[in-house]
Amino acid sequence: MSDEIQRRKERLYEVIFEADTPAGKLFDVLLFVAIMASVLLTMLSTVESIRETHGVLVFGLNGAFTVLFTIEYGLRLYCARKPLRYARSFFGVVDLLAVLPFYIGFFVPSTRVLDVIKVLRMLRIFRVLKMAQYVGEADLLMNALVASRRKIGIFVVVVLSIVVILGSLMYVIEGAANGFTSIPRSVYWAIVTLTTVGYGDISPQTPVGQALAACIMIIGYSIIAVPTGIITAELALSKKARTCGVCGCRQHDPDAAFCKQCGAKL
């Protein structure tokens, strides 16, 4: 009897956790569709007109999906070779968080909108589409971000210094009468203007203030491109870096002829 149960668990494991088998692929695709439908229902439930006319239907369908996801989570724990390890993994935590808000919503209704967290479960589609092959490209981007961290850090410090100085100047020029009631509020305006967001909740009224605002806008357009250029340059260097065919080392200068780690010819 125990052998039969073990075989069933193994079969269930292949369907739920393995994306290479036909049954596993079908399961993941159906799960993906169910997740999208459930997320859509959660989003529609926040539209007042739909909530008033079809609120009971939307809630019922969303509840049905949540019950299915709960059963699926229980089956994952049941057939997982190391249940505790799965429960603590990224997908295990996401699977749990995907069903908790619905049940908590019975006691705290305002938390029901947190159902949209189940959208994170759609990350499982990477397994279906075999997108693991792009991990190398993701590593390339991450390496470029890490390599440019000091330059980006200096850039952020410079930008913060600029907005503090310009915000303080605007506070002196415009004053509380024109909405610049404090230096922090003026710095907020400088950040909004420098990033070209332009909410319009505060605006300079004096000619001098408007001239300074125009300068900040022009500076903003030139500053926005800086971090992009830094990261792009690091990406270009990373792509030029040559990989050793013997030991796999990638930390070489673009003009290197031999591997710095094993000495093999590149």
N, C-alpha and C positions, 0 to 999 in steps of 0.2 A: 504493500500500500504506500509506504514511504517513497519507494522508487517511482511509483506512478505520479505522486504529488511532485516529486523533484523534476520529473520530465515535463510536467505541466508548467512548472515555474520556469524552466529553461525555455520552453516554447513561448511563454508569455514574455519572457525577457527579450527574446529575439524580436518579437513583434513591437514591443514598446521602446526598447533601447537601441536596437540595431536598425540603421537606415539603409543597409546594403541589401537586405532581403526584400522581395516584392511585397510581402505582408508589412514589413517595417516601413517601406516607402509609402504604401497606401495609408497606414496608420498616421504617419506624420503629415501627409497631405490633408487627410480628413480633420486632424487636430488643428492644423493651420487654418482651415476654413472655419471651423467652429470658433476658434479664438477671434478671428476677424469679425464673425457675425456677432459674437458676444460683446466685443469692444464697440461695434457699431450700435448695438442696442443700448449700451451704457451711455454713449454719446447722445443718442436720440432721446433718452429719458430726461436729459437736461433741457430739452426744447419745450417751452411751456405749452405751446399749442398741441404738440404730440402727446405730452404728458396728460393733458386734460382729456383728450379724446381717446387715446389708446394706452393710457398709463398702466392699466391692469394687464393688458396683453403683453406689453413690453416687459413689465416686471416678471410676469409668468415665464416668458421665454428666457429671459436672462437667468431666472432662478433654475430653469431646467438645464441650461448650459453649465451653471455653477455646480449643480448636483453631478453632472457628468464629469466635470473637471475634478470634483472631490473624489469620485470613484476612481478616476484615472490616477490621481495622486496616491490613493490607497493601494492600488495595484502596483504602482511603481515601488512603493515601500515593501510590498509583499514579495515581489519577484527580484528586487535588487539583491545582488550578491553581498553587498555591504550596505544595508539600509541606512545606518547612521551616517555613513560617508556620503550617500546620496542626499540625505536630508540636509546636510551641512554644505553641500556643493552650491554653486551659483544657481543652476537650474532648479535644484531642490528647494532653495529658499524662494525663488521666483514662483515656482509651482504652488507653494504654500501661500504666499502673499496674494496670488491670483484668486484664491477662494475665500480668504479670511474676511476681506471688506464686506462681502455680501452678507455673511452671517453676523458680523459686528453691526451691520446696518439695521438689524432688527432692534438693537438696543440704542444705537446712536445713528439715526437716519442720515445725518449730514455726511457721514463717512462713506455712504454708498457710492458716491462718485469716484472713490478710490478704486473702484472696480477696473478702471482703465489701466491700472498697473499691469493687468494681464496682457497688455500689448507687448510687454517684454518677453512673453512666451513665444512670440513670433520669431525670436532669434533662433528657434529650432529649425527654421526653414533653411538655415545655412547647411545643416546636415543633409537635407533633402537635395539641395542644389549642388552639393559637393563643392562648397565654396571654401573649404579648408585649404585648397590649393593657393588661395590668395593670402594666406597667412604671411608668406614671405614679403609680399608687398606691404602688408600692415607693419611688419617689422622694419621695413625700409623707412616708412613714414615715422614710426616711433623713434628710430635711431636719429632721423633728421631733427625731430623735435628736441630730443635729449641733447644733441650736439649744439643746437642753437639756443639752449636755455640761458646761457650767460648773456648773449647778445639781446635776447628777448627781455631778460631781467633788467638790463641797463636801459633798454627802450622804455619799459614800463616806468622806471624811476624818473626818466627824463620827462615823460608825458605827465606823470603826477606832479612834478615840479612846475611844469608849464601851466597846468590847470589851476594849481594853487596860486601862482603868481598872477595869472590873468583874472582869476576869480576875485582875488583881493583888490586888484586894480578896478574891476567893475563895481565892487562894493563901495570903493571910495568915490568913483565917478557918478554912479547912479543913486546910491543910497536907498534907504528904506522907503522913501516916497514912491519909487518906481518898482518896488517889489523885491529889491535886493536887501532883505532885512538882516542878513548876517553873512559872514564870510563862508560858512559851510553851504548856505543856500546859493551863494554866488559861485562857489566852486562847482556845485551841482549844475548850474546853468552853463558854466564853462565846459564841463564834460559833455553835456548834451549838445552844445554847439560845436565843440571840437570833433565829435564823432559824427557830425552832420545828421543827427537824429532830429533835432529841432521840434520839441514838443509844443513850444509856443506858450507855455504857462507863465513864463517870465520873458520879458523882452526889454531891451534898452530903449529909452525914450529921448535921451539927449544926443546931439550930433557927435560928441566925442565918444560916447558909449556905443553908438551905432557904427562908428568908424572902427573901434576896437573889435566889435563883433564881426565886422567884415574881415578883418585880419585873421581872427580866430578861425573863421570858416575856410579861408584860403589855406591856412596852416593845416587844418583838419584833412583836407583833400590830399595833401602831400604826406601826412603822417600815416594815413590809413594803409598806404602801400608798403611801408617799411617792414612790418613783421612778415608780410607775404614774401617780400624779396629775400629776407633772411632765410626763411624756411625753404624757399625755392632753390637758393644757392646751396644749402646743405643737401637737399635732395639730389641736385646735379652732381655734387661731389660724391655722394653715396653711390649713385648709379655708375660713376666712373671708376669707383673702387673695384679692383680686380680680386676675384676669388681664387684661392689656391685649389687646384684640382686634386692635390695629394692630401692635405690636412683640412681643407675647407676654411682656412682663415680668410677673413674679408677685410681686415684692418690694414690695407695697403694704400700707399700714395698712388695717385693716378699714373705717375711715370715709373712706378716700381717694376723691375724686371725679374726679381726673385722674391720668393716668400720670406717674410721677416721671421716666420716661426719655424719652418722646416728647411728653408733654403732651396726649395724646388723652383724650377723656372716657371714663371707665370705665362 
